[in-house]
Amino acid sequence: MAFERSRRPSDPRQAAEAAFKAATTKAPEAAPATPARPAPTSQAGPAVPGAREMVTLRLDRAVLEHFQKDGPGWQDRVNAALKAAVGL
């Protein structure tokens, strides 16, 4: 009596997606009594102070080498230089 049966009782990808959805889904909130300010245009929601965002940035090879020559922490040095350039 041979029959097809999966070695795993559930699909691990579906289980992971369900766990992620359960952990990241907020319960619906009651409508505010007063009108709130318009939502920010960012789809990520309100920014967390001090949080950083991962981005892809194309730099000239010479600029990259300049920041990497002192070793690890070059991303922080690039960030500091950009903040100084824009006056933050």
WONORMO-V24533 format. One record per residue. N is the residue number from 1. RES is the residue in one letter. PHI is phi in whole degrees, 0 to 359 (NA if undefined). NEAR is the number of other C-alpha atoms within 10 Angstrom. Layout:
BEGIN
N_RES_PHI_NEAR ; N_RES_PHI_NEAR
END
This chain:
BEGIN
1_M_NA_2 ; 2_A_262_4 ; 3_F_217_5 ; 4_E_282_5 ; 5_R_216_7 ; 6_S_293_8 ; 7_R_288_6 ; 8_R_250_7 ; 9_P_292_7 ; 10_S_217_9 ; 11_D_283_9 ; 12_P_298_10 ; 13_R_293_9 ; 14_Q_296_10 ; 15_A_295_11 ; 16_A_294_11 ; 17_E_296_11 ; 18_A_294_12 ; 19_A_294_11 ; 20_F_296_11 ; 21_K_296_11 ; 22_A_295_10 ; 23_A_281_9 ; 24_T_252_9 ; 25_T_270_8 ; 26_K_272_8 ; 27_A_287_6 ; 28_P_298_6 ; 29_E_265_6 ; 30_A_291_6 ; 31_A_295_8 ; 32_P_292_7 ; 33_A_289_6 ; 34_T_247_6 ; 35_P_296_7 ; 36_A_271_8 ; 37_R_295_6 ; 38_P_299_6 ; 39_A_294_9 ; 40_P_297_10 ; 41_T_288_8 ; 42_S_290_8 ; 43_Q_280_7 ; 44_A_282_7 ; 45_G_92_9 ; 46_P_295_10 ; 47_A_284_11 ; 48_V_270_7 ; 49_P_302_6 ; 50_G_81_6 ; 51_A_283_6 ; 52_R_247_9 ; 53_E_242_6 ; 54_M_281_5 ; 55_V_225_6 ; 56_T_253_5 ; 57_L_223_5 ; 58_R_264_7 ; 59_L_240_9 ; 60_D_296_7 ; 61_R_303_8 ; 62_A_296_9 ; 63_V_293_10 ; 64_L_299_14 ; 65_E_298_13 ; 66_H_301_11 ; 67_F_282_17 ; 68_Q_276_15 ; 69_K_297_9 ; 70_D_269_10 ; 71_G_91_8 ; 72_P_305_10 ; 73_G_97_10 ; 74_W_294_16 ; 75_Q_295_12 ; 76_D_295_11 ; 77_R_292_14 ; 78_V_298_16 ; 79_N_300_12 ; 80_A_296_12 ; 81_A_295_14 ; 82_L_293_12 ; 83_K_298_11 ; 84_A_294_10 ; 85_A_295_9 ; 86_V_263_7 ; 87_G_82_7 ; 88_L_261_8
END
